[in-house]
Amino acid sequence: MSMELFSPVTDFAGRSVHSQSQHWCTPPQYVDAVKRVFGGEIELDPCSNEQSIVHAKYEFKLPEKDGLVQEWDFASVYVNPPYGADRTRGTTIRNWLAKCSFTRTEYGAQIIALIPVATNTLHWKKYVFGDADAICFLFDTRLRFLVNGNTDNKGAPMACAMIYWGDFFCQFETVFKEYGAVLSLESLKKNKKMDRQMQMSLFG
């Protein structure tokens, strides 16, 4: 599981910054929290790397396997996607969130994704609000990812959140309330469903 920064320009929540190409991996306390939500094991990490400490049962790693083109037919999935644009593959974080949404609908998977807080972006509006089931805005203002295997860094230049697509909000809340402000998105999902039904009645 990695958050890879693509050199020389990386887009953090719509902002361009310069950085060396690195793998930014999830800190151990959050890996442990995700596993607790999932009952002790993460079945799939679709964007892993050699430095990852997630140790999911199944891992997709570049260049051997591109996680975006693989099927995520697993009970539990943890995603710490590349935050910048992969110009080689023409993908961004939006593609990863779209895959989370599709996988939840298609397979009923329990999914958690660690992403930057960027509530004004299209991918948040489309795949988080009205689509995901819960969110935890992490208290860490500069989350110290494992960069090249250690936490000796200034921390991420943006706030981060854990997004949850799944059936067990109470479990997600119980685990993550220690790490941030946990909110249910159920009402937004209901509103989105009602809006869709109204549109169908008007134009169907």
C-alpha positions as CSV (number, residue, x, y, z in Angstrom):
1,M,0.0,0.0,0.0
2,S,1.6,3.2,-1.0
3,M,1.0,6.9,-1.6
4,E,3.5,7.6,-4.4
5,L,4.6,11.1,-5.2
6,F,5.4,11.6,-8.9
7,S,8.4,13.8,-9.7
8,P,8.7,16.7,-10.4
9,V,5.1,17.9,-9.9
10,T,2.5,16.4,-7.7
11,D,-1.0,17.6,-7.2
12,F,-2.1,17.6,-3.6
13,A,-5.8,18.4,-3.4
14,G,-5.5,20.6,-6.4
15,R,-2.2,22.3,-5.5
16,S,1.0,21.7,-7.3
17,V,4.1,21.0,-5.3
18,H,7.6,19.7,-6.2
19,S,8.8,16.5,-4.7
20,Q,11.0,13.5,-5.3
21,S,9.3,10.2,-6.3
22,Q,8.7,8.4,-3.0
23,H,6.4,5.8,-1.5
24,W,4.5,7.3,1.5
25,C,3.1,4.4,3.5
26,T,0.4,4.3,6.2
27,P,1.7,4.8,9.7
28,P,1.4,1.7,11.9
29,Q,-1.4,3.0,14.2
30,Y,-3.7,3.5,11.3
31,V,-2.9,0.1,9.8
32,D,-3.8,-1.4,13.1
33,A,-7.1,0.7,13.3
34,V,-8.1,-0.4,9.8
35,K,-7.5,-4.1,10.7
36,R,-9.6,-3.7,13.8
37,V,-12.5,-2.4,11.7
38,F,-12.1,-5.4,9.4
39,G,-12.0,-7.9,12.2
40,G,-8.2,-8.4,12.3
41,E,-7.2,-8.8,8.6
42,I,-7.1,-6.8,5.4
43,E,-7.8,-9.0,2.5
44,L,-6.6,-6.7,-0.3
45,D,-4.2,-3.9,-0.6
46,P,-4.5,-2.9,-4.3
47,C,-1.7,-0.3,-4.3
48,S,1.1,-1.9,-2.3
49,N,4.8,-1.5,-2.5
50,E,7.9,-3.2,-1.0
51,Q,8.0,-0.9,2.0
52,S,4.4,-1.3,3.0
53,I,3.6,-2.5,6.5
54,V,-0.1,-3.3,5.7
55,H,0.7,-7.0,4.9
56,A,-2.7,-7.6,3.4
57,K,-3.6,-11.2,2.5
58,Y,-3.4,-10.2,-1.2
59,E,-1.4,-7.3,-2.6
60,F,-1.2,-5.7,-6.1
61,K,2.1,-3.9,-6.7
62,L,3.4,-1.9,-9.6
63,P,4.9,-2.7,-12.1
64,E,3.8,-6.4,-11.8
65,K,0.1,-5.6,-11.2
66,D,-1.7,-2.4,-11.7
67,G,-4.4,-2.3,-9.0
68,L,-6.7,-0.2,-11.0
69,V,-7.1,-2.8,-13.7
70,Q,-7.5,-5.8,-11.4
71,E,-10.7,-7.0,-9.9
72,W,-11.2,-6.1,-6.2
73,D,-13.6,-9.0,-5.4
74,F,-12.6,-9.3,-1.8
75,A,-14.4,-8.9,1.6
76,S,-12.2,-6.1,2.9
77,V,-10.0,-3.6,0.9
78,Y,-7.7,-0.9,2.2
79,V,-6.6,1.8,-0.2
80,N,-3.9,4.4,0.3
81,P,-3.8,5.6,-3.3
82,P,-1.2,7.7,-5.2
83,Y,-2.2,11.3,-4.4
84,G,-0.5,12.7,-7.5
85,A,-1.2,12.1,-11.2
86,D,0.3,9.1,-12.8
87,R,1.1,10.5,-16.1
88,T,2.3,7.2,-17.5
89,R,-1.1,5.6,-16.9
90,G,-3.2,8.7,-17.2
91,T,-4.8,8.2,-13.8
92,T,-5.4,10.3,-10.7
93,I,-6.9,9.8,-7.2
94,R,-10.3,10.2,-8.8
95,N,-9.8,6.8,-10.6
96,W,-9.0,5.1,-7.3
97,L,-12.1,6.5,-5.6
98,A,-14.3,5.5,-8.5
99,K,-12.9,2.0,-8.2
100,C,-13.8,2.0,-4.4
101,S,-17.3,3.1,-5.3
102,F,-17.7,0.5,-8.0
103,T,-16.3,-2.3,-5.8
104,R,-18.6,-1.5,-3.0
105,T,-21.6,-1.7,-5.4
106,E,-20.5,-4.7,-7.4
107,Y,-19.1,-6.9,-4.7
108,G,-20.4,-5.5,-1.4
109,A,-16.8,-5.1,-0.1
110,Q,-15.9,-3.3,3.1
111,I,-13.5,-0.5,2.0
112,I,-11.4,2.1,3.7
113,A,-9.4,4.7,1.9
114,L,-6.9,7.2,3.2
115,I,-7.1,10.4,1.1
116,P,-6.4,14.1,1.4
117,V,-9.2,16.3,2.6
118,A,-10.3,18.2,-0.5
119,T,-14.1,18.7,-0.1
120,N,-14.3,21.1,-3.0
121,T,-13.1,18.6,-5.6
122,L,-15.3,16.6,-8.0
123,H,-14.0,13.3,-6.7
124,W,-15.2,14.2,-3.1
125,K,-18.5,15.4,-4.3
126,K,-19.1,12.3,-6.5
127,Y,-17.5,9.4,-4.6
128,V,-17.5,10.5,-1.0
129,F,-20.5,12.7,-0.3
130,G,-23.7,10.8,-1.0
131,D,-21.7,7.6,-1.9
132,A,-19.5,6.5,1.0
133,D,-21.0,5.5,4.4
134,A,-18.8,7.3,6.8
135,I,-15.8,9.5,7.2
136,C,-13.1,10.2,9.8
137,F,-11.4,13.6,9.6
138,L,-8.1,12.7,11.2
139,F,-6.8,14.9,14.1
140,D,-3.3,14.7,12.7
141,T,-2.8,18.0,10.9
142,R,0.5,16.9,9.3
143,L,0.2,13.1,9.2
144,R,3.6,11.5,9.3
145,F,3.5,8.8,6.7
146,L,6.3,6.2,6.5
147,V,8.4,7.8,3.8
148,N,11.0,5.3,2.5
149,G,10.5,3.2,5.6
150,N,10.6,5.8,8.4
151,T,8.6,8.7,10.0
152,D,11.5,11.1,10.2
153,N,9.8,13.7,8.0
154,K,7.8,17.0,8.3
155,G,4.5,15.2,7.7
156,A,2.0,15.5,4.9
157,P,1.3,19.0,3.5
158,M,-2.4,18.6,3.9
159,A,-5.1,17.2,6.2
160,C,-6.2,13.6,5.6
161,A,-9.3,11.5,6.2
162,M,-10.4,7.9,6.3
163,I,-13.3,7.2,4.0
164,Y,-15.5,4.1,4.7
165,W,-17.8,2.2,2.4
166,G,-19.4,-0.5,4.4
167,D,-22.1,-1.9,6.6
168,F,-20.5,-1.5,10.1
169,F,-20.6,2.2,10.9
170,C,-20.6,1.5,14.7
171,Q,-17.4,-0.5,14.4
172,F,-15.8,2.1,12.3
173,E,-16.8,4.9,14.7
174,T,-15.7,2.9,17.8
175,V,-12.2,2.4,16.3
176,F,-11.6,5.7,14.6
177,K,-13.1,8.1,17.2
178,E,-9.7,7.9,18.9
179,Y,-8.0,9.4,15.8
180,G,-10.5,12.0,14.5
181,A,-14.0,13.3,14.1
182,V,-16.2,10.5,12.8
183,L,-19.3,11.3,10.8
184,S,-22.0,9.1,9.3
185,L,-22.8,10.0,5.6
186,E,-26.1,8.0,5.6
187,S,-28.3,11.1,5.3
188,L,-26.4,12.3,2.3
189,K,-26.8,8.9,0.7
190,K,-30.6,9.0,1.3
191,N,-30.8,12.5,-0.1
192,K,-28.9,11.4,-3.2
193,K,-31.2,8.5,-3.7
194,M,-34.3,10.7,-3.4
195,D,-32.8,13.2,-5.9
196,R,-32.2,10.3,-8.3
197,Q,-35.7,9.0,-7.9
198,M,-37.2,12.4,-8.4
199,Q,-35.1,12.9,-11.6
200,M,-36.3,9.5,-12.9
201,S,-40.0,10.4,-12.2
202,L,-39.5,13.7,-14.1
203,F,-37.6,12.5,-17.0
204,G,-38.2,8.7,-17.1
